[in-house]
Amino acid sequence: MPADSNPATARFALSPEDRETFYAAQRRNRRATWRLSLLCVIAAVIMGLPLTLILTPLFYFLMMVAAEIINQASPLPTAFWETMHTLARQAAALSQNLSNSRPVDPNLLISGLLVLFVPGIMFSLAVWIGVRALFRSGGIGGGLLAMQAREPDQRNLKELQLADAAQEMAIAAGLPAPRVLLIEADAANAAAIGSSPNDACIVVTRRLLDDLNREELQAVLANLIGSIGNGDLSIAFTVASVFESCGMLVTLINAPFGPKARGALWNILKYVFRRDPGGTRGAAADTVAALLCRNLELGHDDIEQLFDSGRKPNIFLKLVRLVFYPILWTDIAVQLTLWMFVSMMLGPCIALLWRTRQYLADASAIQLTRNPDSLASALEKMEQDRGPLPGTSWAAHLFVVGPGSSPSRSLPPRDQMQPAAAAWTKMGGNVPASVMSGAALSASDMQQLRTEMISTVRAASQGDAQARARMMMFSHFMASQRHETAKPASSTSSEGIQANSILPFHPPLKRRLKHLQRMGAHVSADAIGKTSVALRVFTLVLWLIIGPLLAVAAVLMLVVIAMVIMLNLMLMAVWLAAIHGLFGLLGTP
Amino acid sequence: MEIHIHLVSLVTETTLAVFLIWIIVSYNFLIRKRNKVLAGWSGIDVELKRRHDLVPNLVSTARGYMQHEREVLENVTQARSQAVSAGNNVAARSAAEATLGLALSQVFAKSENYPALRAVESMNLLQEQLASTENRIAYARQFYNDAVRQYNTAQASFPRNLISGMLGFSPAVLFSSGDADRAVPSAQITP
């Protein structure tokens, strides 16, 4: 790539001894994936401990209530009651030993732990397997429907190029050519979705075709196909199913209370017990799409509706509230635990894991195209045109760059490019002749215009007064030209399952470009710009202050969760005793 | 003494079992690599055939406009028929395909002189298709050559090189970049 005359935008590559081959980068990222998946498993186990502590008592509670009712109709064998008594006595002995910090009999400890953890673990696993089966049978059709994806037009040169480039990269990777679909969105982005390389599907926004040249398009497709070849689809599937299971758990516990959770469950049941696989394919796809769009919703309002409805509570409502009181505490405890552990621990671990997969996909893309420069410039352009993508929130983590950001920085799409180009010329730009003559813009002209605009924006951001004045004039003109695009910047970069993590799922562009530079890409200095020492010291000091505060907050949160669990247990015991007494009274006459 | 004999036989048996397992694992490993090489070769073949199929379309589209370049178009047709008849011999095939590629690039170079032809939409699409086919051939070759390199390294690395010949594996041949004068020595790819 020719060196630019402007030193600020000059692109340079690393010297050979600092480089890393793409094979080495792939190996490194694969190892990182293994390490992080181990970390994720540990995080999931740690999260599971309090969760089972909450779910197991609920399980026993419901079982005992059911047993009492059945006993009323036809007396259960005494062996059942004896087993229950032994279990309860064991639990009591264990808790007494633990609370007095006396040495515990190992046999008692093991049996106690089994009694405590097995039901909760079984229940969570059952939910997870159920969610996996549900999504596997649903396929991706519903998701594509929600995105409103369409087939590329074979007669359109750009769209034909897309289909061709996808097939070329599939050949380079030795994979079956994936289906390619287009979506109309005001962002330049692309994603690979599906559950295996055989049903993989690549979704590209039309804007991407307008923004990138053929080489860059090829690099983006290589990234996606490389990611398919690396098996990222099944990893993404597992990741999504873990988050969805957490959501499902909340829905299940909420089900007795509110219409919203019940409606969701009813839809799932309808979908599962549907006996016509051929006919209502579309409806089924819709159901799954709705499920996919729904993420782990904390602060479900169903339960609050029951306890905080505006109307004056009558005696019936009061009774209902009293009966459901223990489950309310379980619900609160589950939501608190999930929120705390998912967003603080499991979510960030999974986000880091997913980032290694994206670095791996970048390295695979270079293996396929042998052209690191095109991927670097494609990523830079896509970062500049990160717009919101309607209907894709469930797949936001699958896109090459994180969707949804300020559209103010992005340049107008193609149909608005013509007046923009004319305006640019008036402001003193160096514009191809076709614009002056009013002829249609060719792709290369548009490319030239784009690079010029981007370099002007860069110069303006670095304090060049002339460039700034030019950008101001231009933006004024464009604002007067298009009223409809003056929508507010939606800076919700975390959508879908990403909302469950405090750490974004996409690595920052700077770090990606740095990795690409190590594999031989020419990257401009300010794209991976070094942060100044003062800023670093400031961040460090900030973290030194915030870090301990966060730790204290986390510990307090844990204490709150522990207290809620205790309260939950006590309430259940009281309710169980009350129910037992009630049925005993009923049974005596 | 008896214990000693027992120990010796145990050690021999274990070594033998480990050796057998290693042979089986190596054999399967090499088979996987060889299948990748074969898949790569068939991938190249498919793309070369695709180019052959596009040529008649190109000639018929261009003929109407390029009245004065009859010779160039005839060259293309001739090179195509030679490439089709070359079969699976890598040397002959790569030479013929190189000639065809050269002839095609001449057509596109000459077509620059015919603005009327450049304006025809189908010609642009055809050009994209042929450009894509060239890319596909290049990428298929890249895949094939990577596979060949891995396969040959797997065979030649110690200690696998001691058994790879006995198990019936032989080094595969790289597909040359298509220059006629740098054609690979005569070699036949056999499954």
Interface residues (C-beta under 8 A of the other chain):
Chain A: R155 L157 L160 Q161 D164 A165 Q167 E168 M169 I171 A172 A173 G174 L368 R370
Chain B: K36 A39 G40 G43 E47 E121 N124 L125 E128 Q129 S132 N135 R136 Y139 A140 Q142 F143 A147
